[in-house]
């Protein structure tokens, strides 16, 4: 699972096996280990109560997605799930959970194992 954060926007990219795990087991979690011994986790989980939520703490980031959204997304060709959560400031936190496609220009340092076939691969410019 890849995580990208910019401003009030969070983006998760999941491979096929990760999508299956989230849809089946209901939870997907990764960890980042730091030199000082701290571990920071980021986690996606299905929400049984049908509500989307996001919370952060020193220990990590936890995002919950309604179970129906996860199941229908996992079983379809749909690329992503968009969540827009209101903030106290009147702005919104944007969360995108999407299927990870193979890169058109692969990098040696990045594995594409389990990625979805890129629909633009083989397309002419």
Secondary structure, DSSP 4 states (H G I P E B T S, - for coil): -EEEEETTEEEEEE-HHHHHHHHHTSEEEEEEE-TTS-EEEEEEEEETTS--EEEEETTEEEEEEEHHHHHHHHTSS--EEEEEEE-TTS-EEEEEEEEPBPPSS--TTS--TTPBPPTTTT---
